[in-house]
């Protein structure tokens, strides 16, 4: 590594990595996901059902390998399909996220960054297969970012009502995580450089 690289990346070389977190849903009610096995594998996961507007939410801690002020690449969904999709059928996710630094209050969800993402299928996808799609991209940090900031992310499958998706099957949640370009081994102090 050159001297310029060392100056730019003080902890060492850069590389993309995952930020992991805990996935949850509504504890009760119509938007609560279904728990069922993947095919006949005997392994159970949670599913966003068709026609029900189920949602999931996740919280993730941004670790110290990401320098302050850096955008994250994306938040993406790893999933399984319960049925082979028709060509051109869609999954639509309405989403919202915020990043909360240490010492800051969690804002009301109406003030979070929002968007809609559509997955369009070719009809060649298969069931019980691991798929992945980006849901939100170019995630900007908050103005007062600290190390160990928390990402709050919520997505609703828009599968009922006007403008709903057209995939008739259920969407099995394998994992949701964020990607980013890590540029150091960690911070010098607990919450700052």
FIBA-810167 format. One record per residue: residue number from 0; x, y, z of N, C-alpha, C in turn. Coordinates in pm, 1 decimal. Layout:
NUZA  num       npx       npy       npz      capx      capy      capz       cpx       cpy       cpz
NUZA  NUM         X         Y         Z         X         Y         Z         X         Y         Z
...
! end
This chain:
NUZA  num       npx       npy       npz      capx      capy      capz       cpx       cpy       cpz
NUZA    0      84.5    -116.4       0.0       0.0       0.0       0.0      89.1     122.7       0.0
NUZA    1      53.4     223.6     -81.9     133.4     344.8     -91.4     108.2     436.7      26.6
NUZA    2     196.8     537.5      42.7     177.8     636.1     148.8      47.0     710.7     133.6
NUZA    3       5.7     737.1       7.8    -121.9     805.6     -16.2    -239.2     719.5      29.5
NUZA    4    -229.6     588.5       3.2    -336.1     498.1      48.3    -343.7     494.6     200.2
NUZA    5    -229.0     492.4     266.8    -226.7     489.2     413.5    -288.9     616.7     469.4
NUZA    6    -259.8     730.6     406.8    -318.4     856.7     452.7    -469.3     857.2     431.7
NUZA    7    -513.0     801.0     319.6    -655.9     801.0     289.4    -731.1     698.4     372.3
NUZA    8    -668.5     583.8     396.1    -731.1     475.7     471.2    -643.4     442.9     591.0
NUZA    9    -655.2     522.0     699.2    -561.6     511.5     810.2    -558.6     375.3     877.1
NUZA   10    -665.8     299.1     871.7    -667.9     168.1     936.6    -623.5      56.3     846.5
NUZA   11    -601.2      84.5     719.4    -562.8     -19.4     625.4    -647.7     -12.2     500.7
NUZA   12    -644.5    -114.7     417.3    -717.3    -111.4     291.2    -867.7    -110.6     313.2
NUZA   13    -938.1     -59.5     213.8   -1083.7     -53.0     222.5   -1147.5    -177.1     163.8
NUZA   14   -1270.4    -203.8     203.1   -1344.7    -316.7     147.7   -1489.9    -308.8     188.3
NUZA   15   -1577.9    -363.2     103.6   -1720.5    -364.0     135.2   -1749.7    -470.1     240.5
NUZA   16   -1845.3    -438.7     327.0   -1883.5    -532.2     432.1   -2030.5    -513.2     467.1
NUZA   17   -2086.1    -605.9     542.9   -2226.7    -602.0     582.9   -2242.4    -537.4     719.6
NUZA   18   -2356.5    -471.5     738.2   -2401.2    -425.3     869.4   -2526.7    -506.2     899.0
NUZA   19   -2525.6    -579.4    1008.2   -2632.6    -673.5    1038.4   -2720.2    -620.8    1151.0
NUZA   20   -2841.4    -673.9    1161.8   -2931.1    -629.1    1267.0   -3039.4    -730.0    1296.8
NUZA   21   -3136.9    -686.3    1373.4   -3246.4    -770.5    1422.6   -3374.6    -735.5    1348.3
NUZA   22   -3439.5    -835.5    1285.7   -3561.9    -813.9    1209.0   -3682.7    -843.3    1297.4
NUZA   23   -3787.4    -761.7    1284.6   -3909.0    -780.9    1363.2   -4030.4    -743.7    1278.5
NUZA   24   -4150.6    -771.2    1331.6   -4275.9    -735.0    1266.4   -4374.4    -687.6    1372.7
NUZA   25   -4498.1    -666.2    1331.0   -4602.7    -631.6    1427.4   -4621.7    -747.8    1523.9
NUZA   26   -4632.6    -722.0    1654.5   -4651.3    -832.1    1748.9   -4785.2    -903.1    1732.8
NUZA   27   -4887.9    -830.3    1687.2   -5019.6    -889.5    1662.7   -5085.0    -812.9    1548.4
NUZA   28   -5198.8    -862.9    1501.7   -5278.7    -787.8    1405.6   -5259.4    -831.6    1262.0
NUZA   29   -5328.8    -761.6    1172.0   -5335.3    -800.4    1031.4   -5201.0    -790.9     960.6
NUZA   30   -5110.7    -705.6    1009.1   -4982.2    -688.1     941.0   -4874.6    -782.2     994.5
NUZA   31   -4911.3    -874.5    1081.0   -4811.6    -967.9    1133.9   -4779.5   -1072.4    1028.6
NUZA   32   -4652.1   -1100.5    1012.4   -4611.5   -1195.9     909.7   -4647.9   -1339.3     945.5
NUZA   33   -4641.7   -1425.5     846.5   -4667.6   -1568.3     860.2   -4535.5   -1639.9     887.0
NUZA   34   -4534.2   -1735.2     978.9   -4416.8   -1820.4     999.9   -4447.7   -1956.8     940.2
NUZA   35   -4366.7   -1998.3     843.2   -4387.4   -2126.8     775.8   -4253.0   -2176.9     724.2
NUZA   36   -4247.3   -2305.2     693.5   -4121.0   -2362.2     647.6   -4094.8   -2330.8     500.5
NUZA   37   -3969.0   -2337.8     462.0   -3928.8   -2322.5     322.2   -3956.6   -2456.1     254.8
NUZA   38   -4057.0   -2459.0     166.2   -4094.1   -2584.4      98.8   -4119.8   -2693.3     200.9
NUZA   39   -4051.8   -2805.4     185.5   -4063.5   -2913.9     282.6   -3928.1   -2939.8     349.5
NUZA   40   -3850.9   -2832.2     369.1   -3715.2   -2844.6     423.2   -3712.4   -2868.6     572.8
NUZA   41   -3821.4   -2833.4     643.7   -3821.2   -2841.3     789.2   -3760.2   -2718.8     854.5
NUZA   42   -3719.4   -2617.2     773.9   -3661.0   -2493.1     826.8   -3763.0   -2381.4     811.5
NUZA   43   -3799.2   -2317.6     923.9   -3905.9   -2218.0     925.8   -3849.6   -2076.3     919.9
NUZA   44   -3915.8   -1992.1     840.5   -3881.5   -1850.3     831.5   -4010.4   -1768.8     834.2
NUZA   45   -3996.6   -1637.1     830.4   -4111.5   -1547.0     829.5   -4138.6   -1500.1     687.3
NUZA   46   -4267.8   -1485.9     654.5   -4311.0   -1454.7     517.9   -4399.6   -1331.1     516.4
NUZA   47   -4376.9   -1242.7     416.9   -4469.0   -1132.6     389.2   -4573.3   -1187.6     292.6
NUZA   48   -4698.6   -1189.4     337.3   -4803.7   -1256.2     261.8   -4860.1   -1167.7     151.1
NUZA   49   -4913.6   -1232.3      49.7   -4980.6   -1162.3     -59.0   -5115.8   -1110.5     -11.5
NUZA   50   -5152.1    -990.9     -55.0   -5284.3    -935.0     -26.2   -5303.3    -884.3     114.4
NUZA   51   -5196.1    -856.6     187.9   -5213.2    -823.7     329.1   -5135.8    -700.8     377.5
NUZA   52   -5045.8    -645.6     298.4   -4964.8    -530.1     339.6   -4884.5    -557.7     466.9
NUZA   53   -4823.9    -676.1     475.8   -4735.6    -709.6     587.7   -4613.3    -618.8     585.9
NUZA   54   -4553.8    -597.7     702.8   -4432.2    -518.0     706.6   -4325.7    -588.4     789.3
NUZA   55   -4201.2    -542.9     770.0   -4092.0    -582.9     857.7   -4015.6    -457.3     895.6
NUZA   56   -3946.4    -465.2    1007.4   -3860.8    -355.1    1050.1   -3731.5    -413.5    1104.3
NUZA   57   -3625.4    -334.5    1093.0   -3494.8    -380.1    1137.8   -3419.5    -261.9    1196.3
NUZA   58   -3340.0    -291.7    1297.6   -3247.6    -190.7    1350.2   -3107.0    -247.2    1339.9
NUZA   59   -3014.8    -162.9    1294.5   -2876.4    -205.0    1271.3   -2782.3    -100.2    1328.3
NUZA   60   -2675.1    -143.8    1390.8   -2573.8     -51.8    1440.7   -2464.0     -38.0    1335.6
NUZA   61   -2430.7      86.9    1301.6   -2320.8     112.1    1208.5   -2191.3      97.5    1286.9
NUZA   62   -2108.6       1.4    1245.7   -1989.7     -25.8    1326.2   -1875.9      72.0    1297.2
NUZA   63   -1769.3      59.1    1372.9   -1660.6     156.2    1374.4   -1567.4     146.5    1254.5
NUZA   64   -1591.2      51.5    1164.8   -1508.1      42.1    1044.4   -1549.4     141.2     937.2
NUZA   65   -1663.8     208.5     957.2   -1713.2     306.4     861.6   -1681.9     446.2     913.2
NUZA   66   -1601.8     521.2     837.8   -1565.7     655.9     879.3   -1687.0     746.0     889.3
NUZA   67   -1682.5     841.2     980.7   -1793.2     935.6     997.1   -1812.5    1015.5     868.6
NUZA   68   -1937.4    1041.2     833.3   -1967.9    1120.8     715.9   -1974.5    1042.9     585.8
NUZA   69   -1956.9     912.7     589.9   -1960.7     831.5     467.5   -2102.3     780.6     441.3
NUZA   70   -2143.5     782.5     314.4   -2270.0     721.0     276.5   -2256.3     568.9     279.8
NUZA   71   -2365.4     500.1     312.4   -2371.8     354.7     296.9   -2423.7     324.0     156.8
NUZA   72   -2381.0     211.8     100.9   -2421.0     177.7     -35.8   -2571.4     151.4     -46.6
NUZA   73   -2620.6      61.2      36.9   -2761.8      25.8      25.6   -2808.1     -56.7     144.7
NUZA   74   -2939.1     -71.4     152.8   -3003.7    -167.7     241.4   -3068.4    -268.1     147.8
NUZA   75   -3040.2    -396.9     168.4   -3094.7    -493.8      75.0   -3157.4    -612.5     145.8
NUZA   76   -3243.7    -678.0      70.1   -3329.1    -784.8     121.0   -3286.3    -917.5      59.0
NUZA   77   -3262.2   -1016.9     143.4   -3239.6   -1154.9     100.2   -3371.5   -1229.1     121.9
NUZA   78   -3418.7   -1301.2      19.9   -3552.6   -1358.9      30.3   -3567.0   -1488.6     -49.5
NUZA   79   -3678.9   -1556.9     -22.4   -3721.8   -1679.8     -89.3   -3862.4   -1653.8    -144.5
NUZA   80   -3895.4   -1712.9    -257.8   -4030.3   -1702.5    -313.6   -4106.9   -1831.4    -285.6
NUZA   81   -4236.1   -1818.0    -250.7   -4317.1   -1936.6    -221.0   -4373.7   -2000.7    -347.3
NUZA   82   -4378.5   -1924.4    -456.1   -4432.7   -1975.6    -582.6   -4353.7   -1913.5    -697.2
NUZA   83   -4347.5   -1982.5    -809.3   -4278.3   -1928.4    -926.6   -4357.4   -1806.4    -975.6
NUZA   84   -4292.0   -1691.3    -992.5   -4364.4   -1571.9   -1036.0   -4391.2   -1572.7   -1186.0
NUZA   85   -4501.3   -1512.9   -1225.2   -4528.2   -1492.0   -1367.3   -4432.8   -1384.9   -1419.7
NUZA   86   -4394.9   -1394.4   -1546.1   -4309.1   -1292.5   -1606.5   -4377.2   -1156.2   -1595.8
NUZA   87   -4302.0   -1057.6   -1547.9   -4355.0    -922.1   -1533.9   -4426.0    -895.6   -1402.8
NUZA   88   -4446.7    -997.8   -1320.9   -4511.4    -974.2   -1191.3   -4415.0    -900.3   -1098.5
NUZA   89   -4470.2    -834.1    -998.8   -4390.5    -742.5    -916.8   -4410.9    -764.7    -767.5
NUZA   90   -4307.7    -728.1    -692.9   -4316.6    -706.0    -548.1   -4289.5    -557.0    -527.9
NUZA   91   -4374.9    -489.4    -452.9   -4357.1    -346.8    -425.5   -4338.9    -328.5    -275.6
NUZA   92   -4231.1    -260.5    -237.2   -4203.7    -229.9     -97.0   -4200.2     -78.5     -77.3
NUZA   93   -4287.1     -28.4      10.2   -4278.4     109.9      57.5   -4189.9     109.4     181.1
NUZA   94   -4090.1     197.7     187.4   -3994.1     192.1     297.4   -3965.8     330.3     354.1
NUZA   95   -3910.3     326.5     475.6   -3867.3     449.7     544.2   -3748.9     414.3     632.8
NUZA   96   -3654.5     508.3     646.5   -3541.9     484.4     737.0   -3495.1     615.9     798.7
NUZA   97   -3426.9     601.3     910.3   -3357.1     712.8     973.2   -3231.2     656.5    1039.0
NUZA   98   -3132.9     742.5    1061.1   -3011.7     705.2    1133.7   -3003.1     793.7    1256.9
NUZA   99   -2990.0     730.8    1372.6   -2992.9     804.4    1499.0   -2857.6     791.8    1569.6
NUZA  100   -2785.0     903.5    1581.9   -2657.7     901.8    1655.3   -2679.7     888.7    1806.0
NUZA  101   -2574.5     852.5    1878.0   -2579.3     849.2    2024.2   -2613.6     989.1    2075.4
NUZA  102   -2705.1     996.1    2171.4   -2744.6    1123.8    2230.2   -2857.9    1194.2    2158.7
NUZA  103   -2907.2    1137.4    2047.0   -3017.2    1198.9    1971.9   -3144.9    1118.2    1991.1
NUZA  104   -3259.6    1186.0    1985.0   -3389.2    1119.0    1997.7   -3427.4    1052.5    1866.2
NUZA  105   -3499.7     941.9    1874.5   -3553.3     877.7    1754.8   -3668.4     964.7    1703.7
NUZA  106   -3660.1    1013.6    1579.5   -3766.2    1101.9    1528.5   -3892.4    1023.3    1491.3
NUZA  107   -4004.5    1093.6    1482.2   -4128.9    1029.1    1439.5   -4111.2     979.7    1297.1
NUZA  108   -4176.1     869.0    1264.7   -4152.6     803.4    1136.1   -4190.4     892.4    1017.7
NUZA  109   -4280.4     986.9    1037.3   -4319.2    1077.6     928.8   -4206.3    1166.8     880.0
NUZA  110   -4099.5    1179.4     958.0   -3986.6    1264.3     916.9   -3870.2    1183.2     859.3
NUZA  111   -3884.4    1051.7     848.5   -3777.0     966.5     797.3   -3765.7     979.0     645.7
NUZA  112   -3651.4     940.4     589.5   -3636.4     928.6     444.2   -3728.1     816.1     396.3
NUZA  113   -3796.0     835.2     283.4   -3892.3     736.3     234.5   -3871.3     707.9      86.7
NUZA  114   -3929.7     597.9      41.9   -3925.7     563.1     -99.3   -4006.1     438.2    -126.1
NUZA  115   -4011.8     401.4    -251.5   -4079.4     280.2    -296.0   -3986.0     206.3    -390.3
NUZA  116   -3972.9      76.3    -370.8   -3889.3      -6.7    -456.7   -3973.8    -118.4    -515.1
NUZA  117   -3957.2    -142.1    -645.4   -4030.7    -247.6    -714.6   -3932.5    -352.2    -766.3
NUZA  118   -3957.1    -478.2    -733.3   -3883.7    -590.4    -792.0   -3972.1    -644.8    -904.7
NUZA  119   -3921.0    -651.3   -1025.2   -3995.7    -707.5   -1137.9   -3932.4    -840.7   -1177.0
NUZA  120   -4013.4    -944.6   -1182.3   -3962.6   -1078.8   -1206.8   -3964.2   -1113.6   -1355.5
NUZA  121   -3869.6   -1197.6   -1396.5   -3860.2   -1241.5   -1536.2   -3945.5   -1364.6   -1563.4
NUZA  122   -3985.0   -1433.6   -1457.7   -4058.9   -1558.7   -1472.4   -3967.6   -1680.6   -1472.1
NUZA  123   -3836.4   -1656.0   -1465.5   -3740.3   -1767.4   -1460.1   -3695.0   -1796.7   -1317.4
NUZA  124   -3738.0   -1715.5   -1220.4   -3700.3   -1736.4   -1080.2   -3765.9   -1863.9   -1027.8
NUZA  125   -3701.7   -1926.2    -931.7   -3753.7   -2051.3    -876.9   -3784.2   -2036.9    -728.1
NUZA  126   -3862.6   -2128.8    -677.5   -3893.9   -2130.3    -535.2   -3776.4   -2189.7    -457.9
NUZA  127   -3776.1   -2163.9    -327.8   -3673.8   -2217.8    -236.8   -3531.9   -2178.4    -276.8
NUZA  128   -3518.0   -2068.2    -350.5   -3389.3   -2019.0    -398.7   -3358.8   -1885.8    -331.0
NUZA  129   -3235.7   -1867.9    -289.4   -3192.4   -1743.5    -225.5   -3180.4   -1633.4    -331.7
NUZA  130   -3262.0   -1528.2    -315.4   -3258.1   -1410.2    -402.3   -3217.7   -1290.4    -317.3
NUZA  131   -3167.6   -1184.8    -381.1   -3133.9   -1061.0    -309.6   -3158.7    -941.8    -400.2
NUZA  132   -3215.9    -835.7    -343.1   -3238.4    -710.0    -414.7   -3207.2    -592.1    -323.5
NUZA  133   -3154.5    -486.0    -382.2   -3137.1    -360.2    -309.7   -3274.1    -296.1    -290.7
NUZA  134   -3299.2    -245.1    -170.8   -3426.8    -179.2    -142.7   -3408.1     -27.4    -139.8
NUZA  135   -3311.1      21.1     -64.2   -3280.6     165.0     -58.1   -3130.6     179.8     -82.4
NUZA  136   -3090.1     284.4    -154.1   -2948.4     299.4    -186.4   -2897.3     439.0    -152.1
NUZA  137   -2764.5     450.4    -147.3   -2695.4     577.4    -120.2   -2747.6     641.7       8.5
NUZA  138   -2733.9     569.6     118.5   -2788.1     609.9     248.3   -2695.8     716.8     309.3
NUZA  139   -2744.6     838.9     318.4   -2662.9     950.0     368.3   -2660.7     951.0     521.0
NUZA  140   -2545.2     985.5     580.5   -2536.2     990.8     727.2   -2604.9    1116.0     781.7
NUZA  141   -2644.3    1113.8     908.9   -2701.8    1233.9     970.0   -2594.1    1338.7     995.1
NUZA  142   -2636.1    1462.4    1014.2   -2541.9    1572.7    1034.9   -2457.0    1554.0    1159.6
NUZA  143   -2513.3    1499.2    1265.4   -2442.6    1485.2    1393.3   -2402.5    1339.7    1417.1
NUZA  144   -2357.5    1269.9    1313.3   -2327.8    1127.2    1322.6   -2220.6    1097.2    1427.1
NUZA  145   -2240.2     987.7    1498.3   -2138.6     933.8    1589.4   -2113.1     789.5    1549.3
NUZA  146   -2000.5     733.2    1592.5   -1983.3     590.0    1578.4   -2092.3     521.7    1660.3
NUZA  147   -2130.6     404.2    1617.2   -2238.0     326.7    1680.2   -2374.8     389.5    1660.2
NUZA  148   -2390.7     474.6    1557.4   -2524.5     522.7    1522.0   -2611.0     403.0    1483.5
NUZA  149   -2741.5     416.0    1503.6   -2835.5     307.2    1474.7   -2921.1     344.4    1354.0
NUZA  150   -2931.1     250.6    1257.8   -3023.3     265.4    1145.3   -3155.2     199.8    1184.7
NUZA  151   -3265.8     274.4    1170.8   -3400.4     219.3    1186.4   -3460.2     212.4    1045.9
NUZA  152   -3506.3      94.7    1004.3   -3558.7      75.5     868.5   -3688.6      -3.7     876.5
NUZA  153   -3791.3      43.6     805.7   -3920.6     -25.5     802.9   -3968.0     -33.8     658.6
NUZA  154   -4015.6    -151.3     617.1   -4067.8    -169.7     481.4   -4199.3    -245.7     486.6
NUZA  155   -4294.7    -202.5     404.9   -4426.0    -265.9     395.3   -4444.5    -320.3     254.2
NUZA  156   -4481.7    -446.9     245.8   -4514.9    -502.6     114.4   -4649.7    -447.1      72.6
NUZA  157   -4652.0    -375.2     -38.9   -4774.5    -311.2     -87.2   -4850.0    -412.3    -172.7
NUZA  158   -4921.9    -502.2    -106.6   -4985.6    -612.7    -178.7   -5137.5    -611.6    -167.3
NUZA  159   -5193.6    -499.5    -121.6   -5339.0    -486.4    -111.4   -5376.4    -341.6    -136.3
NUZA  160   -5480.8    -318.6    -215.0   -5527.3    -183.3    -240.7   -5474.7    -127.9    -372.8
NUZA  161   -5501.0       0.0    -396.4   -5462.5      67.8    -519.5   -5311.2      65.7    -538.6
NUZA  162   -5266.7      28.4    -657.4   -5123.9      27.8    -687.7   -5046.8     -85.0    -623.2
NUZA  163   -5116.5    -193.8    -589.4   -5049.6    -302.9    -518.9   -4967.2    -388.0    -614.2
NUZA  164   -4876.8    -469.7    -556.9   -4792.3    -555.8    -639.7   -4874.4    -670.3    -699.5
NUZA  165   -4811.9    -742.8    -793.1   -4887.0    -843.3    -868.4   -4837.7    -986.4    -847.0
NUZA  166   -4733.0   -1004.0    -765.6   -4686.3   -1139.4    -735.1   -4784.8   -1203.4    -637.9
NUZA  167   -4840.4   -1319.4    -676.1   -4946.4   -1381.9    -596.9   -4894.3   -1465.2    -480.3
NUZA  168   -4763.3   -1489.3    -474.4   -4708.5   -1572.1    -368.3   -4662.8   -1491.8    -248.1
NUZA  169   -4606.8   -1563.3    -150.4   -4552.7   -1500.8     -30.9   -4402.0   -1478.7     -47.0
NUZA  170   -4351.4   -1377.6      21.4   -4210.0   -1340.6      15.1   -4145.4   -1378.7     147.7
NUZA  171   -4055.6   -1478.3     145.2   -3991.2   -1526.1     267.3   -3867.5   -1444.9     300.4
NUZA  172   -3861.9   -1394.0     423.4   -3749.6   -1310.0     465.5   -3634.0   -1396.6     514.7
NUZA  173   -3522.2   -1392.7     444.2   -3401.8   -1459.8     491.7   -3318.8   -1365.1     576.2
NUZA  174   -3294.3   -1243.8     524.4   -3218.1   -1145.2     600.6   -3231.0   -1009.4     535.2
NUZA  175   -3212.6    -906.7     615.5   -3203.6    -769.9     567.0   -3075.7    -712.6     625.4
NUZA  176   -2993.7    -649.5     542.6   -2871.3    -588.0     593.7   -2834.5    -467.7     509.1
NUZA  177   -2735.0    -395.2     554.4   -2685.1    -278.9     481.8   -2543.7    -308.6     434.0
NUZA  178   -2506.7    -252.4     320.7   -2370.9    -263.0     267.9   -2303.9    -126.6     275.5
NUZA  179   -2176.3    -128.7     302.7   -2100.0      -4.5     302.5   -1953.9     -32.5     278.2
NUZA  180   -1881.1      72.5     244.4   -1738.1      62.1     218.7   -1663.3      95.8     346.8
NUZA  181   -1611.6      -6.6     412.2   -1533.7      13.1     535.1   -1396.0      67.3     496.7
NUZA  182   -1349.3     168.5     568.3   -1221.4     229.9     531.5   -1122.2     234.1     647.4
NUZA  183   -1147.0     156.1     752.3   -1057.4     152.6     867.7   -1086.3      27.3     948.6
NUZA  184    -997.3      -7.3    1037.5   -1021.8    -123.6    1125.3   -1112.4     -88.0    1240.2
NUZA  185   -1124.8      40.0    1273.3   -1209.3      85.4    1382.8   -1174.8     228.6    1419.5
NUZA  186   -1248.7     284.1    1515.3   -1223.7     421.7    1558.1   -1119.2     420.3    1670.8
NUZA  187   -1053.3     536.3    1689.5    -950.9     546.1    1796.1   -1016.0     551.7    1933.9
NUZA  188   -1127.5     626.8    1944.3   -1201.6     638.5    2069.9   -1338.1     572.5    2053.6
NUZA  189   -1412.8     563.8    2162.0   -1539.6     490.3    2160.4   -1641.7     549.3    2062.7
NUZA  190   -1654.6     681.7    2055.8   -1756.3     741.7    1967.9   -1699.1     842.1    1870.1
NUZA  191   -1569.1     867.6    1872.9   -1508.8     965.1    1780.6   -1372.9     912.0    1733.0
NUZA  192   -1312.6     983.2    1638.4   -1176.0     950.3    1595.5   -1077.3    1007.4    1694.4
! end
